[in-house]
Amino acid sequence: MAVRRNDLAGPEGDVLYRRYIEALRRHGPPEEDDVPSPGRAIRSCSRCGRHTMFRLDPEGTWYECTRCGQYA
């Protein structure tokens, strides 16, 4: 849902933007890894058609779509 900038600003300024800047100072910029963590893969699901993350099942033989649960 979109919110107008004037609706976000309080008496002391844009609260949401200030919180974002404070978080950047505290934690640094977000890191983006192109490589998923071990036991995960990014691929297209043949059932739901989404390009999403698949996780390895507990037995370690099949990957499961995190969106619809289809095994691949």
Residue, then its C-alpha position, 0 to 999 in steps of 0.5 A: m500500500a502506498v503512503r503519501r510522504n506528507d502522511l509519513a511526516g510527523p512534527e519532527g520530520d519524516v519519521l520512517y526515513r529517519r529510522y532508515i538512516e539510523a539503521l544504516r548508521r548502526h548496521g551498515p548497508p544491506e548485503e546482497d549475496d548472489v549465492p544462496s546459503p548451503g542447502r538452498a537454490i534459486r530456480s523456477c518452479s514448474r508448478c507455480g511458475r515463480h522464480t523463487m528459492f528452493r530448500l533441500d529436504p531433511e533427507g538431502t535428496w529433493y529440493e522443495c519450492t518455498r512458495c508452493g511446496q512442490y518437490a524438484 
